[in-house]
């Protein structure tokens, strides 16, 4: 547990002595893929730190229509908004087997009072998330489906030595559709056109961006 939490950016600046109280208060939880960790609207009181695996954070309406807000992996955390005493603002589901360090609200509040550096770190990361959500809202409001998908592909990709950009994590067309608020059919059509145009290559759900897609479609 000590080594796992030390690798989490939120706690990486802490000494072993400062980290020990967190280790003492935390419990470990493991879940298989496709497990709901928290549900939007729940009145739960835990902060989750991801030790391994990945999760998706999403919203879902009564008809089952889903919008994915983000994908989180090792070192990330969620549930910090329970600090205001309100319900969960989104649902979280594992997309592969995952392990979490779970800390109760009362314990983390007490710790933050005694460790302002960690509190400041949480505030900074919250600001970063708000900036990201603002960017998402801007995309939804000002870009069409193609523009949102193009931006998402570029954001998810990592540049390689040969100049190509690769999205290393396998991602389905439905997952892309959920991220940009569109139908799978529309995303499939755009990906097919980009592939025919030589802008992208798709092999076993791994997308390579050979050259930047045009800004308009």
C-alpha positions as CSV (number, residue, x, y, z in Angstrom):
1,X,0.0,0.0,0.0
2,X,2.8,2.5,0.9
3,X,4.5,2.1,-2.5
4,X,1.2,2.3,-4.4
5,X,0.0,5.5,-2.6
6,X,3.5,7.1,-2.9
7,X,3.1,6.8,-6.7
8,X,-0.2,8.7,-6.6
9,X,0.5,12.4,-7.6
10,X,-1.8,13.6,-4.8
11,X,0.4,12.0,-2.2
12,X,3.8,11.9,-3.9
13,X,5.3,14.9,-2.1
14,X,4.5,13.4,1.3
15,X,7.2,11.8,3.5
16,X,6.8,8.2,4.8
17,X,5.8,9.7,8.1
18,X,3.2,11.9,6.6
19,X,1.9,9.1,4.4
20,X,1.5,6.6,7.2
21,X,-1.8,8.0,8.6
22,X,-3.4,7.7,5.1
23,X,-2.2,4.1,4.9
24,X,-3.7,3.4,8.3
25,X,-7.1,4.9,7.4
26,X,-7.4,3.4,3.9
27,X,-9.0,0.1,2.9
28,X,-8.3,-1.7,-0.3
29,X,-11.2,-2.7,-2.7
30,X,-10.8,-4.8,-5.8
31,X,-13.5,-5.1,-8.5
32,X,-13.8,-6.9,-11.9
33,X,-14.3,-5.2,-15.2
34,X,-17.8,-3.6,-15.8
35,X,-18.5,-3.1,-12.1
36,X,-20.3,0.0,-10.9
37,X,-18.2,1.6,-8.2
38,X,-20.5,4.6,-7.4
39,X,-23.8,5.7,-8.8
40,X,-24.9,9.2,-9.6
41,X,-27.2,10.5,-6.8
42,X,-25.9,8.1,-4.1
43,X,-25.2,9.4,-0.6
44,X,-21.9,7.7,-0.1
45,X,-19.0,9.1,1.7
46,X,-15.7,7.7,0.4
47,X,-12.7,9.0,-1.6
48,X,-11.4,6.5,-4.1
49,X,-7.8,6.4,-5.2
50,X,-7.1,4.2,-8.3
51,X,-4.2,1.8,-7.7
52,X,-4.6,-0.2,-10.8
53,X,-7.0,-0.6,-13.7
54,X,-9.2,2.1,-15.4
55,X,-12.6,3.4,-14.8
56,X,-15.0,5.6,-16.8
57,X,-16.9,8.5,-15.3
58,X,-20.3,9.0,-16.9
59,X,-23.8,10.3,-16.8
60,X,-26.9,8.4,-17.8
61,X,-30.5,9.4,-18.3
62,X,-33.7,7.4,-17.6
63,X,-33.7,6.0,-21.2
64,X,-30.1,4.7,-20.8
65,X,-28.5,7.3,-23.0
66,X,-25.0,7.7,-21.7
67,X,-22.4,10.5,-21.9
68,X,-18.8,9.7,-20.8
69,X,-17.1,12.5,-18.9
70,X,-13.7,10.9,-18.8
71,X,-11.5,7.9,-18.3
72,X,-9.4,7.7,-15.2
73,X,-6.4,5.3,-14.4
74,X,-3.8,4.5,-11.8
75,X,-2.9,7.6,-9.8
76,X,-6.2,9.3,-10.4
77,X,-8.9,9.6,-7.8
78,X,-12.6,10.3,-7.6
79,X,-15.2,11.0,-5.0
80,X,-13.6,14.2,-3.6
81,X,-16.9,16.0,-4.1
82,X,-18.3,14.1,-1.1
83,X,-16.5,16.7,1.0
84,X,-19.4,19.1,0.5
85,X,-21.8,16.5,1.9
86,X,-23.8,16.3,-1.4
87,X,-24.7,13.2,-3.5
88,X,-22.5,11.7,-6.1
89,X,-22.5,13.9,-9.2
90,X,-21.7,11.1,-11.6
91,X,-21.5,7.3,-11.9
92,X,-18.2,5.4,-12.1
93,X,-17.7,2.0,-13.7
94,X,-14.6,-0.1,-14.1
95,X,-13.6,-0.8,-17.7
96,X,-11.1,-3.4,-16.7
97,X,-10.2,-5.2,-13.4
98,X,-9.3,-2.4,-10.9
99,X,-8.1,-1.9,-7.4
100,X,-8.8,1.1,-5.2
101,X,-7.6,2.6,-1.9
102,X,-10.8,3.8,-0.2
103,X,-10.8,6.6,2.5
104,X,-13.8,7.6,4.4
105,X,-15.0,11.3,4.3
106,X,-14.5,11.9,8.0
107,X,-11.0,10.5,7.9
108,X,-9.9,12.5,4.9
109,X,-11.4,15.7,6.3
110,X,-9.5,15.3,9.5
111,X,-6.3,14.6,7.5
112,X,-6.7,17.7,5.3
113,X,-7.1,19.9,8.3
114,X,-3.7,18.8,9.5
115,X,-2.0,18.6,6.1
116,X,-2.8,21.8,4.1
117,X,-0.4,20.8,1.4
118,X,-2.5,17.9,0.4
119,X,-5.6,20.1,0.6
120,X,-4.0,22.6,-1.8
121,X,-3.1,19.7,-4.1
122,X,-6.8,18.6,-4.2
123,X,-7.9,22.2,-4.9
124,X,-5.5,22.5,-7.8
125,X,-6.6,19.2,-9.3
126,X,-10.2,20.3,-8.9
127,X,-9.5,23.5,-10.8
128,X,-7.9,21.4,-13.5
129,X,-11.0,19.2,-13.8
130,X,-13.2,22.3,-13.9
131,X,-11.1,23.6,-16.8
132,X,-11.4,20.3,-18.5
133,X,-15.2,20.3,-18.1
134,X,-15.4,23.9,-19.4
135,X,-13.4,22.8,-22.4
136,X,-15.9,19.9,-23.0
137,X,-18.9,22.3,-22.7
138,X,-17.2,24.6,-25.2
139,X,-16.8,21.7,-27.6
140,X,-20.4,20.6,-27.2
141,X,-21.7,24.1,-27.7
142,X,-19.4,25.3,-30.5
143,X,-18.3,22.2,-32.5
144,X,-20.3,19.8,-34.6
145,X,-19.9,16.0,-34.1
146,X,-17.0,15.8,-36.5
147,X,-15.2,18.7,-34.7
148,X,-15.7,17.1,-31.3
149,X,-14.5,13.7,-32.5
150,X,-11.5,15.2,-34.2
151,X,-10.6,17.1,-31.0
152,X,-11.1,13.9,-28.9
153,X,-8.8,11.8,-31.1
154,X,-6.1,14.4,-31.0
155,X,-6.4,14.8,-27.2
156,X,-6.3,11.0,-26.6
157,X,-3.3,10.4,-28.9
158,X,0.4,10.4,-28.1
159,X,3.0,11.4,-30.6
160,X,5.5,8.7,-31.6
161,X,9.1,9.2,-32.8
162,X,8.0,8.7,-36.4
163,X,5.6,11.5,-36.2
164,X,2.4,9.4,-36.0
165,X,0.0,9.9,-33.1
166,X,-1.3,6.7,-31.5
167,X,-4.2,6.2,-29.1
168,X,-2.7,3.3,-27.1
169,X,-5.7,2.3,-25.2
170,X,-8.2,0.2,-27.2
171,X,-11.4,2.2,-27.6
172,X,-14.6,1.2,-29.3
173,X,-16.8,3.3,-31.5
174,X,-19.5,3.3,-28.9
175,X,-17.1,4.6,-26.3
176,X,-16.0,7.4,-28.7
177,X,-19.7,8.2,-29.4
178,X,-20.4,8.4,-25.6
179,X,-17.4,10.8,-25.2
180,X,-18.6,13.2,-27.9
181,X,-22.4,12.9,-27.4
182,X,-23.2,11.3,-30.7
183,X,-24.6,8.1,-32.2
184,X,-22.2,5.2,-32.9
185,X,-23.4,5.2,-36.5
186,X,-22.3,8.8,-37.0
187,X,-18.9,8.1,-35.4
188,X,-18.5,5.0,-37.5
189,X,-19.1,7.0,-40.7
190,X,-16.6,9.7,-39.8
191,X,-13.9,7.2,-38.8
192,X,-14.5,5.4,-42.1
193,X,-14.1,8.6,-44.1
194,X,-11.0,9.5,-42.2
195,X,-9.5,6.1,-42.9
196,X,-10.3,6.2,-46.6
197,X,-8.8,9.7,-46.7
198,X,-5.5,8.3,-45.2
199,X,-5.8,10.4,-42.0
200,X,-6.1,7.5,-39.6
201,X,-5.5,3.7,-39.5
202,X,-7.4,1.4,-37.2
203,X,-6.0,-2.0,-36.3
204,X,-7.6,-4.1,-33.5
205,X,-9.3,-1.0,-32.0
206,X,-6.0,0.8,-31.8
207,X,-6.2,4.1,-33.7
208,X,-3.1,5.7,-35.4
209,X,-3.4,9.3,-36.6
210,X,-1.1,9.4,-39.7
211,X,-1.8,13.1,-40.3
212,X,-3.9,15.7,-38.7
213,X,-7.5,15.4,-39.8
214,X,-8.9,18.5,-41.5
215,X,-10.7,21.0,-39.3
216,X,-13.9,20.7,-41.4
217,X,-15.6,17.6,-42.7
